[in-house]
Amino acid sequence: MPLSRPRSMRYKRLYDLFVLLAAHLALLPVWLIAWTVIPLAIWLEDRGPVFYRQARAGKGRKDFMAIKFRTMKVNADKMGLVTGDRDPRVTRVGGILRRTALDELPQVINIARGEMSFVGPRALPVQMHEDETRVEPRFPDRLRMTPGLTGIAQLYLPRHCGPKRRLRYDMLYLTRASLWLDIRIMLAAAVNTITASWGTGEKSVAAGAGTKSKVRGT
């Protein structure tokens, strides 16, 4: 796969801050409920920590600490980083949060800090990124852009896929990034959240990316 020239992404930081502010102002009651009910539900289930912090690979391989709502049993990451669709380590509340992607909600803090964007490649755990790079040496190319809360790969690939396939989808976004595409991806992400269909299977990327062809995995 040849190295593709990235699109200009100067708009992204301003767009991220605008969406962050506008969403909190327009949906303030919803945010207040979410930030109250979700932490309470997590704590009541097992009295464990509400948040989960993990080192993630960022743009240009500058690592940062991603913040999420905890969805697994305490110390579950000691049993490995890769989780299955029916991983027994996932709590009952965590299963709901994962299907709706609400476990990612605290990452708005990472977006505010400039460590993440609303749209971009998934920010993988550092060790997972290194493992994927050993399989696909070009895998770090996807981090020529800021990782995102959602993106083409997150929307149109199953939760677990090989590095070559993930790289192809992420590079597709890198070469086609635009304000309009970001808006379309975020709208599709909202539908996935409302229908609790995150990570439920592979879909065609043609419509979402504005291209006439599918990206095929290898």
C-alpha positions as CSV (number, residue, x, y, z in Angstrom):
1,M,0.0,0.0,0.0
2,P,1.7,3.2,-1.1
3,L,2.1,6.1,1.4
4,S,-0.7,8.5,0.8
5,R,-0.4,12.2,1.1
6,P,-2.6,13.5,3.9
7,R,-5.3,16.1,3.5
8,S,-4.9,19.4,5.3
9,M,-6.4,19.1,8.8
10,R,-6.0,22.7,10.0
11,Y,-9.8,22.9,10.6
12,K,-9.9,20.0,13.0
13,R,-8.8,21.7,16.3
14,L,-11.2,24.6,15.9
15,Y,-13.9,22.2,14.9
16,D,-13.3,20.0,17.9
17,L,-13.4,22.9,20.3
18,F,-16.6,24.3,18.7
19,V,-18.4,20.9,18.9
20,L,-17.2,20.3,22.4
21,L,-18.6,23.7,23.6
22,A,-21.8,23.6,21.5
23,A,-22.7,20.1,22.6
24,H,-22.3,20.9,26.3
25,L,-24.3,24.1,26.0
26,A,-27.1,22.6,23.9
27,L,-27.3,19.3,25.8
28,L,-26.4,20.4,29.3
29,P,-29.3,18.4,31.0
30,V,-28.2,15.3,29.1
31,W,-24.6,15.7,30.1
32,L,-25.5,16.3,33.7
33,I,-27.6,13.1,33.8
34,A,-24.8,11.1,32.0
35,W,-22.1,12.3,34.3
36,T,-24.2,11.4,37.3
37,V,-26.0,8.2,36.4
38,I,-23.1,6.4,34.7
39,P,-20.5,6.8,37.5
40,L,-23.1,5.8,40.1
41,A,-24.1,2.7,38.1
42,I,-20.4,1.6,37.8
43,W,-19.7,2.1,41.5
44,L,-22.9,0.4,42.7
45,E,-22.2,-2.8,40.7
46,D,-18.9,-3.7,42.4
47,R,-17.8,-0.6,44.4
48,G,-14.7,-0.3,42.2
49,P,-13.2,2.8,40.5
50,V,-15.4,4.7,38.1
51,F,-12.6,5.7,35.7
52,Y,-10.0,3.7,33.9
53,R,-6.8,5.3,32.7
54,Q,-4.5,3.8,30.1
55,A,-1.4,4.9,28.2
56,R,-2.3,5.3,24.5
57,A,-0.3,5.9,21.3
58,G,-0.9,9.4,20.1
59,K,0.0,11.5,17.1
60,G,3.6,11.1,16.1
61,R,3.8,8.3,18.7
62,K,3.6,10.8,21.6
63,D,1.9,8.8,24.3
64,F,-0.9,10.2,26.5
65,M,-3.2,8.9,29.2
66,A,-6.7,8.1,27.8
67,I,-9.6,8.4,30.3
68,K,-12.6,6.1,30.0
69,F,-15.4,4.8,32.2
70,R,-14.4,1.4,33.6
71,T,-16.2,-1.4,31.8
72,M,-14.3,-4.4,33.2
73,K,-13.6,-5.9,36.5
74,V,-10.9,-4.3,38.6
75,N,-7.4,-5.3,37.4
76,A,-8.8,-7.1,34.4
77,D,-6.1,-5.7,32.1
78,K,-3.6,-8.0,33.9
79,M,-5.1,-10.9,32.0
80,G,-4.4,-9.3,28.6
81,L,-5.3,-6.3,26.4
82,V,-7.4,-8.0,23.8
83,T,-11.0,-8.5,24.8
84,G,-13.6,-10.8,23.2
85,D,-17.2,-9.9,22.3
86,R,-18.3,-12.0,25.3
87,D,-15.4,-11.4,27.6
88,P,-16.4,-12.5,31.1
89,R,-14.3,-9.7,32.6
90,V,-16.8,-7.1,31.3
91,T,-19.3,-6.0,33.9
92,R,-23.0,-5.8,33.3
93,V,-22.9,-2.0,33.2
94,G,-19.7,-2.2,31.2
95,G,-21.5,-4.3,28.5
96,I,-24.1,-1.6,28.0
97,L,-21.5,1.2,28.0
98,R,-19.5,-0.6,25.3
99,R,-22.5,-1.2,23.0
100,T,-23.4,2.4,23.2
101,A,-19.8,3.7,23.3
102,L,-20.7,5.7,26.4
103,D,-17.5,4.3,28.1
104,E,-15.6,6.7,25.8
105,L,-17.4,9.8,27.2
106,P,-14.6,10.9,29.5
107,Q,-12.3,11.2,26.5
108,V,-13.8,14.6,25.9
109,I,-11.2,15.6,28.4
110,N,-8.5,14.3,26.1
111,I,-10.1,16.2,23.2
112,A,-10.1,19.4,25.3
113,R,-6.4,18.9,25.9
114,G,-5.7,18.4,22.2
115,E,-4.5,14.8,22.7
116,M,-7.5,13.5,20.7
117,S,-9.9,14.6,18.1
118,F,-13.6,13.8,17.6
119,V,-12.7,12.0,14.3
120,G,-9.5,10.0,13.6
121,P,-7.9,6.6,14.0
122,R,-8.5,4.8,17.3
123,A,-6.0,5.5,20.0
124,L,-4.6,2.0,20.8
125,P,-2.9,1.0,24.0
126,V,0.8,1.5,23.6
127,Q,1.6,-2.2,23.9
128,M,-1.1,-3.1,21.4
129,H,0.2,-0.5,18.9
130,E,3.7,-2.0,19.2
131,D,2.4,-5.5,18.7
132,E,0.4,-4.4,15.6
133,T,3.5,-2.6,14.2
134,R,5.5,-5.8,14.4
135,V,2.9,-7.5,12.2
136,E,2.4,-4.5,9.9
137,P,5.5,-2.2,9.8
138,R,3.6,0.6,8.2
139,F,1.0,0.7,11.0
140,P,2.5,3.9,12.6
141,D,1.6,5.8,9.4
142,R,-2.0,6.1,10.8
143,L,-0.6,8.3,13.6
144,R,0.4,11.1,11.2
145,M,-3.0,12.4,12.4
146,T,-4.5,12.9,15.9
147,P,-6.3,9.8,17.1
148,G,-10.1,10.2,17.3
149,L,-13.1,9.3,19.4
150,T,-14.6,7.8,16.3
151,G,-13.6,7.2,12.7
152,I,-14.1,5.1,9.6
153,A,-12.3,2.1,11.0
154,Q,-14.3,2.3,14.3
155,L,-17.6,2.6,12.4
156,Y,-17.1,0.1,9.6
157,L,-14.9,-2.7,11.0
158,P,-15.7,-5.2,13.7
159,R,-14.2,-4.4,17.1
160,H,-11.4,-6.9,16.6
161,C,-9.5,-6.9,13.2
162,G,-6.0,-7.2,11.9
163,P,-3.6,-4.3,11.6
164,K,-3.5,-4.3,7.8
165,R,-7.3,-3.8,7.6
166,R,-7.3,-1.2,10.3
167,L,-4.5,0.7,8.6
168,R,-6.3,0.7,5.2
169,Y,-9.4,2.2,6.7
170,D,-7.5,4.8,8.7
171,M,-5.4,5.8,5.7
172,L,-8.6,6.2,3.7
173,Y,-9.7,8.8,6.1
174,L,-6.2,10.4,6.2
175,T,-6.4,11.1,2.4
176,R,-10.1,12.2,2.4
177,A,-10.4,14.2,5.6
178,S,-12.7,17.2,5.4
179,L,-15.1,19.1,7.6
180,W,-18.1,17.5,5.8
181,L,-16.7,14.0,6.2
182,D,-16.2,14.6,9.9
183,I,-19.8,15.7,10.3
184,R,-21.1,12.6,8.4
185,I,-18.9,10.3,10.5
186,M,-20.1,11.9,13.8
187,L,-23.7,11.6,12.7
188,A,-23.2,7.9,11.9
189,A,-21.5,7.4,15.3
190,A,-24.5,9.0,17.0
191,V,-26.8,6.5,15.3
192,N,-24.6,3.6,16.5
193,T,-24.8,5.0,20.0
194,I,-28.6,5.4,19.9
195,T,-29.0,1.9,18.5
196,A,-26.3,0.3,20.7
197,S,-24.7,-1.3,17.7
198,W,-21.0,-0.5,18.2
199,G,-18.7,-3.4,17.4
200,T,-21.5,-5.6,16.1
201,G,-20.0,-6.3,12.7
202,E,-18.5,-5.1,9.4
203,K,-20.3,-2.7,7.1
204,S,-19.6,-1.2,3.8
205,V,-17.3,1.9,4.0
206,A,-18.4,3.2,0.6
207,A,-21.2,5.5,1.7
208,G,-19.5,6.7,4.8
209,A,-16.3,7.7,3.1
210,G,-17.8,9.1,0.0
211,T,-16.0,6.7,-2.3
212,K,-17.3,4.3,-4.9
213,S,-15.2,1.4,-3.8
214,K,-14.8,-0.7,-0.7
215,V,-11.7,-1.0,1.3
216,R,-10.8,-4.6,1.3
217,G,-8.8,-6.3,4.1
218,T,-5.8,-8.4,3.5
